[in-house]
Amino acid sequence: MAKRHRLIRATPGQVWEVLADGERYADWVVGTSRSKPVRGQWPEVGAAISYEVRIGPVRLHNETVVRRCVPGRELELEAKAGPLGTARIAIDVRSWGDDSLVVVDEHPLQGAGGKIHNVGVEALIQLRHREMLRRLEEVCEEARRHPGGGRSAPGRPEPAGA
């Protein structure tokens, strides 16, 4: 089970605001290039977002569903990855003084990902989480510096048609 944490210089409310915006998923989740809500009211239980993963010229479309939500504190997602199966991703936002301690815990649920899960895969997930939490911090800090500002993460252009 891959578990990683990061202290983010933003309040839990500011972090939650980013997590609760399904259109911003691609701004901080490693590997995604676009995201949009497709079902329900994100991040309510049962709500889903679709996202695109680009691997060279190949574009894969997947979906993430909210399985558990404690607004402002906890978000548990089931990320679907086609033939690779699904994974449970739990995000816990804790107050840490004026800042937030964000803990991400991920493990495969079903499919090929669960069957081949080993120490090597765990190491790759840890690297992905390190970058994901860095991006989340960047998005939260940018939002704190520019409330109501642009929706794009620092250094990432707005998608066409946005």
KEGU-650360 format. One line per 10 residues: their letters; for each residue x negated, y negated, z of C-alpha. Coordinates in pm, whole numbers. Each point is the difference from the previous one (the first is absolute). Layout:
BEGIN
a = X Y Z; ...
This chain:
BEGIN
makrhrlira = 0 0 0; -158 -330 -112; 38 -273 260; -161 -342 -21; 55 -336 167; -93 -364 -58; 32 -321 196; 175 -254 -221; -15 -371 81; 373 -54 -38
tpgqvwevla = 293 44 235; 200 324 -11; 285 -203 -152; -224 -120 -281; -126 354 -68; 354 135 6; 113 -265 -247; -245 144 -254; 93 363 78; 371 -84 -27
dgeryadwvv = -40 -140 -353; 25 290 -244; -118 -219 -285; -333 -58 180; -80 371 39; -233 -11 -301; -186 -297 151; -145 213 280; 47 371 -82; -307 140 -173
gtsrskpvrg = 71 152 -341; 328 -176 -74; 28 -266 -266; 369 -97 27; 283 61 245; 368 -84 23; 292 100 220; 226 251 -177; 240 122 267; 137 -142 323
qwpevgaais = -129 -297 197; -375 41 61; -113 96 266; 323 155 130; 8 379 31; 72 158 -338; -110 -306 -199; -250 66 -278; -246 -185 -214; -147 116 -326
yevrigpvrl = -360 -68 -84; -238 48 -283; -341 164 19; -243 -63 -284; -281 243 -75; -169 -137 -310; 262 -6 -275; 233 232 195; 285 -153 200; 178 207 263
hnetvvrrcv = 324 -109 166; 69 118 352; 225 -85 290; -36 -64 372; 294 45 237; 43 -140 351; 56 289 241; -21 -191 329; -5 -367 90; -24 -189 327
pgreleleak = 14 -358 -132; -306 -203 85; -191 302 136; 11 331 -188; 49 108 -358; -14 364 -113; -2 68 -370; 14 304 -224; -214 -66 -305; 80 219 -297
agplgtaria = -287 79 -236; 153 229 -260; -186 332 -28; -231 -96 289; 299 16 235; 98 -242 275; -173 -161 294; 120 -152 325; -148 -342 68; 68 -157 339
idvrswgdds = -90 -364 62; 3 -129 357; -32 -374 69; -107 -85 355; -44 -337 163; -363 -59 95; -21 -342 161; 85 -248 -275; -87 257 -266; 123 343 -112
lvvvdehplq = -146 345 25; 126 196 -301; -28 379 10; 54 214 -311; 50 375 33; 43 213 -313; 30 368 -74; 140 213 -284; 350 141 38; 46 228 -299
gaggkihnvg = -139 93 -339; -357 36 -122; -125 -274 232; 88 209 304; -150 317 -145; -339 -153 -81; -21 -227 305; -347 37 150; -285 -202 149; -98 -141 -340
vealiqlrhr = 353 -117 -76; 21 -143 353; -317 -204 -66; 148 -141 -323; 320 -96 182; -209 -176 266; -177 -204 -269; 333 -86 -160; 142 -110 337; -302 -218 72
emlrrleevc = 58 -188 -326; 378 -5 45; -27 -157 347; -255 -251 -129; 246 -101 -274; 289 -17 247; -209 -230 218; -84 -219 -299; 367 -27 -104; 111 -78 358
eearrhpggg = -268 -263 52; 78 -164 -334; 370 -7 92; -91 -156 336; -210 -270 -169; 265 -72 -265; 348 72 142; 256 34 -279; -283 -13 -254; -60 228 -297
rsapgrpepa = 81 368 19; -322 128 -149; -283 128 216; -318 -209 -2; -203 72 -310; 287 184 -173; 194 -178 -274; 377 -18 0; 148 282 -213; 138 -109 -337
ga = 360 -109 29; -25 -64 375
